[in-house]
Amino acid sequence: MKTNPELPWRERLDELLLESRTRTLSTAEREELNAMLRTHEDARSHAAQMLMDDAALAEELRAAQMESLLSADSGGMLGATQPFAEAKRRSGWFQWRPLTAAAAGVVLGLFCATVAWAMASPRAVATMARVFALEDGSFEKTMGPVPAGFPKQAGVWSGDESEVVSNGAVKAKDGAHMLRFVSPGADANDPNGRAISCDVFQLVDLRALRDHGSTQSDSVLELSAEFLDARIQPRVSVTFTCQMFLFNGDPAKAHETWPLSNGDAIGSGAAHLDSLGGTPTSWKKLTARCLLPAQADYAVVQIAARPNIRPTKLESLFVDDVKLTVKMQPSLPVRIVQR
């Protein structure tokens, strides 16, 4: 929309404020807006009320988006939840201004004070997502048996008896390779432990996230994996699991106390799926989520297949396309800085 400088000041004020939400105002437009706010006390009150309405709406949307993340379906889509609808109903501004409209940094000179109105950009109001450094989540870099035992360093898969296999009678979900669960194993640090499930792990160093500002945001860590029960005939029930545990400390020492350290986790998330077989080409996606605390140094990513009647031989059970995603929602979508 092209602004019209011939409008009366009240209409012109609304027009400039609305324009500021969708683009950066020109120098002349910013000067015009500043002059209007210096001259008219009503203009300052009107603009302040707009900002407070924006702040209230942005907070409602932030809360609704966080709830959407935690209650989204296993495909990871953000649904239109009830809190989102309630935010829309309660806000009058919501009905006539674009949701994604946000000021890009309008500076308003008010007498001797400078007030910087820094409102959330469209990219900030919408939750940002990016895939984090989970190493070889599609198992394309190696073939054959996975190293045994809990990993002693970040970025490698290891665990109970399992192997990376290539396409054969079963087609991988992503690329040419996938991981096949072979046999359950016991945990080395648990003398009373039993071989219940076939677990494969990877340590993920989360400290690099602090360089990207996620510790200043409301962030959710999302782990997803595709599982396949390729048994042709229905058999004994098997439970697939993808889960993660978050810790502070040195990831290189995690193997010394796992799994007894689970109680010290500062965050965790898990998703499970029971399968009887009988759908040998149907991959199923599991997604686990948890809030990402600012003090989290590393994550233990765990994917597993557990027979629910033991002893049972594992056969034709696969996992592929494991992803770790960080979804960030700024915790302060509207800021007012005055000096």
C-alpha positions as CSV (number, residue, x, y, z in Angstrom):
1,M,0.0,0.0,0.0
2,K,1.4,3.4,-0.9
3,T,1.1,6.0,1.8
4,N,-0.8,9.3,1.3
5,P,0.8,12.3,3.0
6,E,-2.4,14.4,2.4
7,L,-4.5,12.5,4.9
8,P,-5.5,14.2,8.2
9,W,-2.9,13.5,11.0
10,R,-5.0,10.8,12.8
11,E,-5.6,8.8,9.7
12,R,-2.1,9.4,8.5
13,L,-0.7,8.2,11.9
14,D,-2.6,4.9,11.6
15,E,-1.4,4.5,8.0
16,L,2.2,5.0,8.9
17,L,2.0,2.7,11.9
18,L,0.4,0.0,9.7
19,E,3.0,0.5,7.0
20,S,5.8,0.1,9.6
21,R,4.6,-3.4,10.3
22,T,5.1,-4.7,6.8
23,R,8.2,-2.8,5.6
24,T,10.9,-0.4,6.8
25,L,9.7,3.2,6.6
26,S,11.7,5.6,4.5
27,T,13.7,8.4,6.1
28,A,11.1,11.0,5.2
29,E,8.3,8.8,6.6
30,R,10.1,8.3,9.9
31,E,10.7,12.0,10.2
32,E,7.0,12.6,9.5
33,L,6.0,10.1,12.1
34,N,8.4,11.6,14.7
35,A,7.1,15.1,14.1
36,M,3.5,13.9,14.4
37,L,4.3,12.3,17.8
38,R,6.1,15.4,19.0
39,T,3.2,17.7,18.0
40,H,0.1,15.7,19.1
41,E,-0.2,14.3,22.6
42,D,-3.2,12.2,21.3
43,A,-0.9,10.7,18.7
44,R,1.5,9.6,21.4
45,S,-1.3,8.0,23.5
46,H,-2.8,6.3,20.4
47,A,0.6,4.9,19.4
48,A,1.3,3.7,22.9
49,Q,-2.0,1.9,23.1
50,M,-1.2,0.2,19.8
51,L,2.1,-1.0,21.2
52,M,0.5,-2.4,24.3
53,D,-2.1,-4.2,22.2
54,D,0.7,-5.6,20.0
55,A,2.6,-6.7,23.1
56,A,-0.5,-8.5,24.6
57,L,-1.3,-10.2,21.3
58,A,2.3,-11.3,20.7
59,E,2.5,-12.8,24.2
60,E,-0.8,-14.7,23.6
61,L,0.5,-15.9,20.3
62,R,3.8,-17.0,21.8
63,A,2.0,-19.0,24.5
64,A,-0.3,-20.6,21.9
65,Q,2.6,-21.5,19.6
66,M,4.6,-23.1,22.4
67,E,1.5,-25.2,23.3
68,S,1.1,-26.1,19.6
69,L,4.7,-27.3,19.5
70,L,4.3,-29.6,22.5
71,S,0.9,-30.9,21.4
72,A,1.5,-31.1,17.6
73,D,0.9,-34.4,15.8
74,S,3.7,-36.9,15.1
75,G,4.3,-35.3,11.7
76,G,5.5,-32.1,13.4
77,M,2.8,-29.8,11.9
78,L,1.6,-26.8,14.0
79,G,-2.1,-27.0,14.3
80,A,-4.7,-24.3,15.0
81,T,-5.1,-25.0,18.7
82,Q,-7.8,-23.6,21.0
83,P,-5.4,-21.1,22.7
84,F,-4.6,-19.6,19.3
85,A,-8.3,-19.2,18.5
86,E,-8.9,-17.6,22.0
87,A,-6.1,-15.1,21.3
88,K,-7.7,-14.2,18.1
89,R,-11.1,-13.7,19.8
90,R,-9.8,-11.5,22.6
91,S,-7.8,-9.1,20.5
92,G,-9.5,-6.3,18.6
93,W,-6.4,-5.4,16.6
94,F,-6.1,-9.0,15.4
95,Q,-9.2,-8.6,13.3
96,W,-8.0,-5.8,11.1
97,R,-4.2,-5.9,10.9
98,P,-2.1,-8.7,9.4
99,L,-0.8,-11.3,11.8
100,T,2.6,-11.2,10.4
101,A,2.8,-7.4,10.4
102,A,5.4,-6.2,12.8
103,A,7.5,-3.0,13.1
104,A,11.0,-3.4,11.7
105,G,12.5,-0.9,14.1
106,V,10.7,2.5,14.0
107,V,12.6,5.1,16.0
108,L,10.2,7.8,17.5
109,G,11.8,11.0,18.8
110,L,9.8,12.3,21.8
111,F,11.2,15.6,23.0
112,C,14.5,14.8,24.8
113,A,13.9,11.1,25.1
114,T,14.5,8.5,22.5
115,V,12.2,5.4,22.5
116,A,13.2,2.5,20.3
117,W,10.1,0.4,19.4
118,A,11.6,-3.0,18.5
119,M,8.7,-5.3,17.7
120,A,9.0,-8.9,16.6
121,S,9.7,-9.4,12.9
122,P,7.6,-11.8,10.9
123,R,10.3,-14.4,11.3
124,A,10.3,-14.0,15.1
125,V,6.5,-14.2,15.5
126,A,6.5,-17.4,13.6
127,T,8.5,-20.2,15.3
128,M,11.9,-20.7,13.7
129,A,13.1,-24.2,13.1
130,R,16.4,-25.6,12.0
131,V,17.9,-29.1,11.9
132,F,20.7,-29.5,14.4
133,A,24.0,-31.5,14.0
134,L,22.8,-35.1,14.5
135,E,25.5,-37.0,12.7
136,D,24.5,-39.4,9.9
137,G,20.8,-39.6,10.8
138,S,20.1,-41.5,7.6
139,F,23.0,-44.0,8.1
140,E,24.5,-43.2,4.7
141,K,28.2,-42.9,5.7
142,T,28.8,-46.5,6.9
143,M,27.8,-50.1,6.4
144,G,27.8,-53.1,8.6
145,P,27.7,-53.5,12.4
146,V,27.3,-50.5,14.6
147,P,30.0,-50.1,17.3
148,A,29.1,-51.8,20.6
149,G,28.4,-50.0,23.9
150,F,27.3,-46.6,24.9
151,P,29.1,-43.8,22.9
152,K,32.2,-42.2,24.4
153,Q,32.1,-39.2,22.1
154,A,29.6,-37.0,20.3
155,G,28.6,-37.6,16.7
156,V,28.8,-41.4,16.5
157,W,26.1,-44.1,16.6
158,S,26.8,-47.1,19.0
159,G,24.9,-49.4,21.3
160,D,23.4,-52.9,21.3
161,E,23.8,-55.3,18.4
162,S,22.6,-53.6,15.2
163,E,23.8,-53.0,11.7
164,V,23.5,-50.6,8.8
165,V,22.2,-52.3,5.7
166,S,21.5,-51.3,2.2
167,N,18.4,-51.6,0.0
168,G,17.3,-55.2,-0.6
169,A,13.8,-56.6,-0.2
170,V,13.1,-53.6,2.1
171,K,13.5,-50.0,0.8
172,A,15.1,-47.4,3.0
173,K,13.0,-44.4,4.0
174,D,15.8,-41.9,3.1
175,G,18.8,-42.7,0.9
176,A,20.1,-46.2,0.3
177,H,20.9,-47.3,3.9
178,M,19.0,-47.9,7.1
179,L,19.7,-49.3,10.5
180,R,18.5,-52.8,11.4
181,F,17.9,-53.8,15.0
182,V,19.5,-57.2,15.6
183,S,19.5,-58.2,19.3
184,P,18.8,-56.6,22.7
185,G,21.7,-56.0,25.1
186,A,22.3,-55.1,28.7
187,D,23.8,-51.8,30.0
188,A,27.4,-52.1,31.1
189,N,27.0,-49.8,34.1
190,D,24.0,-51.6,35.5
191,P,25.0,-54.9,37.1
192,N,21.4,-55.9,37.6
193,G,20.3,-54.9,34.1
194,R,18.7,-57.3,31.7
195,A,18.8,-57.4,27.9
196,I,15.3,-56.1,27.3
197,S,15.6,-53.9,24.2
198,C,18.0,-53.2,21.4
199,D,19.1,-49.6,22.0
200,V,21.3,-47.4,19.8
201,F,22.6,-44.1,21.0
202,Q,24.2,-40.9,19.8
203,L,25.6,-38.1,22.0
204,V,24.8,-34.6,20.6
205,D,26.8,-31.6,21.9
206,L,24.3,-28.7,22.4
207,R,26.7,-26.0,23.5
208,A,27.0,-24.6,20.0
209,L,23.3,-23.6,20.3
210,R,24.3,-20.8,22.7
211,D,26.1,-19.1,19.8
212,H,22.9,-18.9,17.9
213,G,20.8,-17.3,20.6
214,S,18.6,-20.2,21.5
215,T,19.3,-19.8,25.2
216,Q,17.6,-16.4,24.9
217,S,14.5,-18.0,23.4
218,D,11.8,-20.4,24.3
219,S,13.1,-23.4,22.5
220,V,11.9,-26.8,21.9
221,L,14.1,-29.7,20.9
222,E,12.4,-32.2,18.6
223,L,13.7,-35.7,17.8
224,S,12.0,-37.6,15.0
225,A,12.7,-41.0,13.5
226,E,11.1,-43.3,10.9
227,F,10.5,-46.9,12.0
228,L,9.6,-50.0,9.9
229,D,8.3,-53.3,11.0
230,A,8.8,-55.3,7.8
231,R,7.5,-58.6,9.2
232,I,5.0,-59.9,6.6
233,Q,2.8,-61.8,9.0
234,P,1.6,-60.3,12.4
235,R,3.9,-61.5,15.1
236,V,4.8,-60.8,18.7
237,S,4.3,-57.1,19.6
238,V,7.4,-54.9,19.4
239,T,7.6,-51.4,20.8
240,F,9.7,-48.8,18.9
241,T,11.0,-45.9,20.9
242,C,12.7,-42.6,20.1
243,Q,13.7,-40.5,23.1
244,M,16.2,-38.0,24.3
245,F,17.7,-37.0,27.7
246,L,19.3,-33.6,28.3
247,F,22.1,-33.0,30.7
248,N,24.6,-30.4,31.8
249,G,28.2,-31.4,32.0
250,D,30.8,-33.0,29.8
251,P,29.4,-35.3,27.1
252,A,32.7,-37.2,27.1
253,K,32.0,-38.5,30.6
254,A,28.4,-39.6,29.9
255,H,29.4,-43.2,29.3
256,E,30.7,-43.5,32.8
257,T,27.3,-43.3,34.5
258,W,24.7,-44.2,31.8
259,P,21.9,-45.3,32.4
260,L,22.1,-44.7,36.2
261,S,22.4,-40.9,35.4
262,N,18.9,-40.8,33.9
263,G,17.5,-39.3,37.1
264,D,19.9,-36.3,36.7
265,A,18.5,-35.3,33.3
266,I,17.3,-31.7,33.2
267,G,14.9,-32.5,30.3
268,S,13.6,-35.4,28.4
269,G,11.1,-36.5,25.8
270,A,9.9,-39.8,24.4
271,A,7.6,-41.3,21.8
272,H,6.6,-44.9,21.5
273,L,4.8,-47.1,18.9
274,D,3.6,-50.7,19.3
275,S,3.7,-52.9,16.2
276,L,2.7,-56.4,15.3
277,G,4.0,-56.5,11.8
278,G,1.8,-57.3,8.8
279,T,2.5,-54.0,6.9
280,P,6.0,-54.6,5.6
281,T,6.3,-51.4,3.6
282,S,4.7,-48.9,6.0
283,W,7.2,-46.6,7.7
284,K,5.9,-44.9,10.8
285,K,7.2,-41.6,12.1
286,L,7.8,-41.0,15.8
287,T,8.4,-37.5,17.2
288,A,9.6,-36.7,20.7
289,R,9.7,-33.2,22.1
290,C,11.0,-31.4,25.2
291,L,11.7,-27.8,26.2
292,L,15.4,-26.9,25.8
293,P,16.8,-25.5,29.1
294,A,19.5,-22.8,28.7
295,Q,21.9,-24.9,30.8
296,A,21.7,-28.0,28.6
297,D,25.2,-29.0,27.4
298,Y,24.4,-32.3,25.6
299,A,21.6,-34.7,24.6
300,V,21.6,-38.5,24.7
301,V,19.6,-39.6,21.6
302,Q,18.2,-43.1,21.9
303,I,16.4,-45.2,19.3
304,A,15.2,-48.7,20.2
305,A,13.2,-51.8,19.4
306,R,11.8,-53.9,22.3
307,P,10.0,-57.2,22.0
308,N,7.1,-57.3,24.5
309,I,7.4,-61.0,25.0
310,R,10.9,-62.4,25.8
311,P,12.8,-64.1,24.6
312,T,11.9,-63.1,21.1
313,K,14.2,-62.9,18.2
314,L,14.3,-59.5,16.5
315,E,13.8,-59.7,12.7
316,S,13.0,-57.2,10.0
317,L,12.9,-54.2,12.3
318,F,14.4,-50.9,10.9
319,V,14.9,-47.3,11.6
320,D,15.9,-44.5,9.3
321,D,15.9,-40.7,8.8
322,V,16.6,-39.7,12.4
323,K,16.5,-35.9,12.8
324,L,17.1,-33.5,15.7
325,T,15.4,-30.1,15.2
326,V,15.5,-26.9,17.3
327,K,12.4,-24.8,17.2
328,M,12.8,-21.3,18.7
329,Q,10.2,-18.8,19.7
330,P,11.7,-15.5,21.0
331,S,10.7,-15.1,24.7
332,L,10.4,-11.3,24.4
333,P,8.7,-10.6,21.1
334,V,8.2,-6.9,22.0
335,R,10.8,-4.8,23.7
336,I,10.8,-1.1,24.8
337,V,14.1,0.5,25.4
338,Q,14.1,4.0,26.9
339,R,16.9,6.3,27.9
